[in-house]
Amino acid sequence: MNTDKIYAEQMANEYAPKDTTKVVALRKLDCKAKLPAQIAAYSIGIVSALVLGLGMCLSMGVVIGTGTAFMSVLGIVLGVIGIVGVSVNYPLYKKLLAAGKQKYAYEIMELAKEINNQE
């Protein structure tokens, strides 16, 4: 097995002009199916991590807050909310991704069949 030949073929395929617009359309459909789930996952993850961090800071009372019992309880509550948000994030992502794939599955399969029949 000649690895140089395989590498050269991969490089040639990468730089070869993509004259079929169906491949580009297929990639756009794939992106359109996955993008809402990714945006939701990143947004929920970032917000939940920030809420968790704020809760930790408030409960310790060293960085933010006065260190009173009220601030500690508020910090614990915020921390639990952040933990719940982080824990729910991945299952929610999987559910949104499955819904996006199901929504565009027919179009992607038809376009993929057309591309395979052309070659």
C-alpha positions as a Markdown table, in Angstrom:
| # | Residue | x | y | z |
|---|---|---|---|---|
| 1 | Met | 0.0 | 0.0 | 0.0 |
| 2 | Asn | 1.5 | 3.2 | -1.2 |
| 3 | Thr | 0.7 | 6.0 | 1.3 |
| 4 | Asp | 2.2 | 8.7 | -0.9 |
| 5 | Lys | -0.2 | 7.8 | -3.7 |
| 6 | Ile | -3.2 | 7.9 | -1.4 |
| 7 | Tyr | -2.1 | 11.2 | 0.1 |
| 8 | Ala | -1.6 | 12.7 | -3.4 |
| 9 | Glu | -5.1 | 11.5 | -4.5 |
| 10 | Gln | -6.6 | 13.1 | -1.3 |
| 11 | Met | -4.9 | 16.4 | -2.0 |
| 12 | Ala | -5.9 | 16.4 | -5.7 |
| 13 | Asn | -9.6 | 15.7 | -4.6 |
| 14 | Glu | -9.4 | 18.5 | -2.2 |
| 15 | Tyr | -8.2 | 21.1 | -4.7 |
| 16 | Ala | -10.2 | 19.8 | -7.7 |
| 17 | Pro | -12.9 | 22.2 | -8.7 |
| 18 | Lys | -16.3 | 21.1 | -7.5 |
| 19 | Asp | -18.3 | 21.5 | -10.8 |
| 20 | Thr | -21.4 | 19.8 | -9.4 |
| 21 | Thr | -23.7 | 22.1 | -7.6 |
| 22 | Lys | -25.6 | 19.2 | -6.2 |
| 23 | Val | -22.8 | 18.4 | -3.8 |
| 24 | Val | -22.8 | 22.0 | -2.5 |
| 25 | Ala | -26.6 | 21.9 | -2.1 |
| 26 | Leu | -26.2 | 18.6 | -0.2 |
| 27 | Arg | -23.7 | 20.2 | 2.2 |
| 28 | Lys | -26.0 | 23.2 | 2.7 |
| 29 | Leu | -28.9 | 20.9 | 3.5 |
| 30 | Asp | -26.8 | 19.0 | 6.0 |
| 31 | Cys | -25.7 | 22.2 | 7.6 |
| 32 | Lys | -29.3 | 23.5 | 7.7 |
| 33 | Ala | -30.3 | 20.3 | 9.5 |
| 34 | Lys | -27.6 | 20.4 | 12.1 |
| 35 | Leu | -27.2 | 24.2 | 12.8 |
| 36 | Pro | -30.2 | 24.9 | 15.0 |
| 37 | Ala | -29.3 | 22.0 | 17.4 |
| 38 | Gln | -25.7 | 23.3 | 17.6 |
| 39 | Ile | -26.7 | 26.9 | 18.2 |
| 40 | Ala | -29.1 | 25.8 | 21.0 |
| 41 | Ala | -26.5 | 23.5 | 22.6 |
| 42 | Tyr | -23.8 | 26.2 | 22.6 |
| 43 | Ser | -26.2 | 28.8 | 23.9 |
| 44 | Ile | -27.7 | 26.7 | 26.7 |
| 45 | Gly | -24.3 | 25.3 | 27.6 |
| 46 | Ile | -22.7 | 28.8 | 27.9 |
| 47 | Val | -25.6 | 30.3 | 29.9 |
| 48 | Ser | -25.8 | 27.3 | 32.2 |
| 49 | Ala | -22.0 | 27.3 | 32.9 |
| 50 | Leu | -22.2 | 31.0 | 33.7 |
| 51 | Val | -25.1 | 30.6 | 36.0 |
| 52 | Leu | -23.3 | 27.7 | 37.7 |
| 53 | Gly | -20.2 | 29.8 | 38.2 |
| 54 | Leu | -22.2 | 32.7 | 39.6 |
| 55 | Gly | -23.9 | 30.4 | 42.0 |
| 56 | Met | -20.5 | 29.1 | 43.1 |
| 57 | Cys | -19.1 | 32.6 | 43.6 |
| 58 | Leu | -22.2 | 33.7 | 45.6 |
| 59 | Ser | -22.2 | 30.6 | 47.8 |
| 60 | Met | -18.5 | 31.0 | 48.7 |
| 61 | Gly | -19.0 | 34.7 | 49.5 |
| 62 | Val | -15.4 | 35.5 | 48.8 |
| 63 | Val | -15.5 | 37.0 | 45.3 |
| 64 | Ile | -19.1 | 38.3 | 45.0 |
| 65 | Gly | -21.6 | 38.9 | 47.7 |
| 66 | Thr | -21.4 | 39.7 | 51.4 |
| 67 | Gly | -21.1 | 36.1 | 52.6 |
| 68 | Thr | -24.4 | 36.2 | 54.4 |
| 69 | Ala | -26.6 | 33.2 | 54.7 |
| 70 | Phe | -29.1 | 34.6 | 52.2 |
| 71 | Met | -26.3 | 35.0 | 49.6 |
| 72 | Ser | -25.1 | 31.4 | 50.3 |
| 73 | Val | -28.6 | 30.0 | 49.8 |
| 74 | Leu | -29.0 | 32.1 | 46.6 |
| 75 | Gly | -25.7 | 30.8 | 45.4 |
| 76 | Ile | -26.7 | 27.2 | 46.0 |
| 77 | Val | -30.0 | 27.7 | 44.2 |
| 78 | Leu | -28.3 | 29.3 | 41.2 |
| 79 | Gly | -25.7 | 26.5 | 41.2 |
| 80 | Val | -28.3 | 23.8 | 41.1 |
| 81 | Ile | -30.1 | 25.6 | 38.3 |
| 82 | Gly | -26.8 | 25.7 | 36.4 |
| 83 | Ile | -26.1 | 22.1 | 37.0 |
| 84 | Val | -29.6 | 21.2 | 35.7 |
| 85 | Gly | -29.1 | 23.3 | 32.6 |
| 86 | Val | -25.7 | 21.7 | 31.9 |
| 87 | Ser | -27.2 | 18.2 | 32.5 |
| 88 | Val | -30.1 | 18.7 | 30.2 |
| 89 | Asn | -28.0 | 20.3 | 27.4 |
| 90 | Tyr | -26.8 | 17.1 | 25.7 |
| 91 | Pro | -30.1 | 15.2 | 25.6 |
| 92 | Leu | -31.8 | 18.3 | 24.3 |
| 93 | Tyr | -29.1 | 18.6 | 21.6 |
| 94 | Lys | -29.6 | 15.0 | 20.6 |
| 95 | Lys | -33.4 | 15.6 | 20.4 |
| 96 | Leu | -33.1 | 18.8 | 18.3 |
| 97 | Leu | -30.5 | 17.1 | 16.0 |
| 98 | Ala | -32.8 | 14.1 | 15.4 |
| 99 | Ala | -35.7 | 16.5 | 14.7 |
| 100 | Gly | -33.5 | 18.5 | 12.2 |
| 101 | Lys | -32.3 | 15.3 | 10.5 |
| 102 | Gln | -35.9 | 14.0 | 10.2 |
| 103 | Lys | -37.1 | 17.3 | 8.8 |
| 104 | Tyr | -34.5 | 17.3 | 5.9 |
| 105 | Ala | -34.0 | 13.5 | 5.5 |
| 106 | Tyr | -36.2 | 13.2 | 2.4 |
| 107 | Glu | -34.5 | 16.1 | 0.6 |
| 108 | Ile | -31.0 | 14.9 | 1.5 |
| 109 | Met | -31.7 | 11.3 | 0.5 |
| 110 | Glu | -33.2 | 12.3 | -2.9 |
| 111 | Leu | -30.2 | 14.6 | -3.6 |
| 112 | Ala | -27.7 | 11.9 | -2.5 |
| 113 | Lys | -29.4 | 9.4 | -4.9 |
| 114 | Glu | -29.2 | 11.9 | -7.7 |
| 115 | Ile | -25.5 | 12.5 | -7.1 |
| 116 | Asn | -24.8 | 8.7 | -6.9 |
| 117 | Asn | -26.7 | 8.0 | -10.1 |
| 118 | Gln | -24.8 | 10.7 | -12.0 |
| 119 | Glu | -21.4 | 9.1 | -11.4 |
